[in-house]
Amino acid sequence: MRLGIISALHEEQAGLVEAMRGPSRLIHGMRDYVAGQLWEIDAVCVLSRIGKVAAAMTATTLVEKFGVTHILFTGVAGAGDKTVQVGDIVVAESLVQHDMDASPLFPRFEVPLTGQTHFQPDAPLSMRLVGAAQDFLELDFLDAVGEGERRAFGLARPRVHRGLVASGDQFVNDRLRLEAMNGALPGLVAVEMEGAAVAQVCHELGVPCAVIRAISDNANENAAPDFMRFVKSIAAQYAFHITRRLCRDLKEAPLQPRSDSAGT
């Protein structure tokens, strides 16, 4: 197993490269790929930058050039539903590009010539991720996130959600737009800018993937002001501790690449 770990922003991956044993760096396609051992798992960390094209290019490179067998995307997202609160964690059950609309040639949201609107991440890897996230909230959260930051963001009892994640090349900060997306995409739990593109690449290359997001805002008019503070002080801790728990779990009970993976 070789795990590719993607984040859009440096702050979303803070601490992981520093924790890597025997790191080696390679700059390719204007991105800095760092390979080494993360808690005894062979891993490659990289920042994709923001947006679907950037994420798709990065995921493809991880598979084709670095031979990863599984991909994890970790970062932040806006809440897609009123039951999802700031500080909660979302693990994607399916992903859709909410700005994909080639109608009337193809149905809305369908990626042309694939026949699919929704792409499913790998179920075994996603369930491991859910377990790692739940263990983090139960065992690590209070130590990882200081009281001042918990109070500032109103983080009382964060929860783990599973459901539909919508990706698009827009930062969603409009309540009416979010309501329209909820009407068109039942089961929506989070909105972000990369995950569905990574899921499509992994689907086409036959590589298992999983997407996890810390909820940074409510995707409304108040989304932007505290965004970077949340990323630096909250999301970075989530990503570090959950990835550590996931790697330790994978070391004890490894997953196998799918038989149709590009690496086999």
Secondary structure in CASP SS format (residue, H / E / C, confidence):
PFRMAT SS
TARGET T0000
AUTHOR 0000-0000-0000
METHOD secondary structure of the structure
MODEL  1
M C 1.00
R C 1.00
L E 1.00
G E 1.00
I E 1.00
I E 1.00
S E 1.00
A C 1.00
L C 1.00
H H 1.00
E H 1.00
E H 1.00
Q H 1.00
A C 1.00
G C 1.00
L H 1.00
V H 1.00
E H 1.00
A H 1.00
M C 1.00
R E 1.00
G E 1.00
P E 1.00
S E 1.00
R E 1.00
L E 1.00
I E 1.00
H E 1.00
G C 1.00
M C 1.00
R E 1.00
D E 1.00
Y E 1.00
V E 1.00
A E 1.00
G E 1.00
Q E 1.00
L E 1.00
W C 1.00
E C 1.00
I E 1.00
D E 1.00
A E 1.00
V E 1.00
C E 1.00
V E 1.00
L E 1.00
S C 1.00
R C 1.00
I C 1.00
G C 1.00
K H 1.00
V H 1.00
A H 1.00
A H 1.00
A H 1.00
M H 1.00
T H 1.00
A H 1.00
T H 1.00
T H 1.00
L H 1.00
V H 1.00
E H 1.00
K C 1.00
F C 1.00
G C 1.00
V C 1.00
T C 1.00
H E 1.00
I E 1.00
L E 1.00
F E 1.00
T E 1.00
G E 1.00
V E 1.00
A E 1.00
G E 1.00
A E 1.00
G C 1.00
D C 1.00
K C 1.00
T C 1.00
V C 1.00
Q C 1.00
V C 1.00
G C 1.00
D C 1.00
I E 1.00
V E 1.00
V E 1.00
A E 1.00
E E 1.00
S E 1.00
L E 1.00
V E 1.00
Q E 1.00
H C 1.00
D C 1.00
M C 1.00
D C 1.00
A C 1.00
S C 1.00
P C 1.00
L C 1.00
F C 1.00
P C 1.00
R C 1.00
F C 1.00
E C 1.00
V E 1.00
P C 1.00
L C 1.00
T C 1.00
G C 1.00
Q E 1.00
T C 1.00
H E 1.00
F E 1.00
Q C 1.00
P C 1.00
D C 1.00
A H 1.00
P H 1.00
L H 1.00
S H 1.00
M H 1.00
R H 1.00
L H 1.00
V H 1.00
G H 1.00
A H 1.00
A H 1.00
Q H 1.00
D H 1.00
F H 1.00
L H 1.00
E H 1.00
L H 1.00
D H 1.00
F H 1.00
L H 1.00
D H 1.00
A H 1.00
V C 1.00
G C 1.00
E H 1.00
G H 1.00
E H 1.00
R H 1.00
R H 1.00
A H 1.00
F C 1.00
G C 1.00
L C 1.00
A C 1.00
R C 1.00
P C 1.00
R C 1.00
V E 1.00
H E 1.00
R E 1.00
G E 1.00
L E 1.00
V E 1.00
A E 1.00
S E 1.00
G C 1.00
D C 1.00
Q C 1.00
F C 1.00
V C 1.00
N C 1.00
D C 1.00
R H 1.00
L H 1.00
R H 1.00
L H 1.00
E H 1.00
A H 1.00
M H 1.00
N H 1.00
G H 1.00
A H 1.00
L C 1.00
P C 1.00
G C 1.00
L E 1.00
V E 1.00
A E 1.00
V E 1.00
E E 1.00
M C 1.00
E C 1.00
G H 1.00
A H 1.00
A H 1.00
V H 1.00
A H 1.00
Q H 1.00
V H 1.00
C H 1.00
H H 1.00
E H 1.00
L H 1.00
G C 1.00
V C 1.00
P C 1.00
C E 1.00
A E 1.00
V E 1.00
I E 1.00
R E 1.00
A E 1.00
I E 1.00
S E 1.00
D E 1.00
N C 1.00
A C 1.00
N C 1.00
E C 1.00
N C 1.00
A C 1.00
A C 1.00
P C 1.00
D C 1.00
F H 1.00
M H 1.00
R H 1.00
F H 1.00
V H 1.00
K H 1.00
S H 1.00
I H 1.00
A H 1.00
A H 1.00
Q H 1.00
Y H 1.00
A H 1.00
F H 1.00
H H 1.00
I H 1.00
T H 1.00
R H 1.00
R H 1.00
L H 1.00
C H 1.00
R H 1.00
D H 1.00
L H 1.00
K H 1.00
E H 1.00
A C 1.00
P C 1.00
L C 1.00
Q C 1.00
P C 1.00
R C 1.00
S C 1.00
D C 1.00
S C 1.00
A C 1.00
G C 1.00
T C 1.00
END
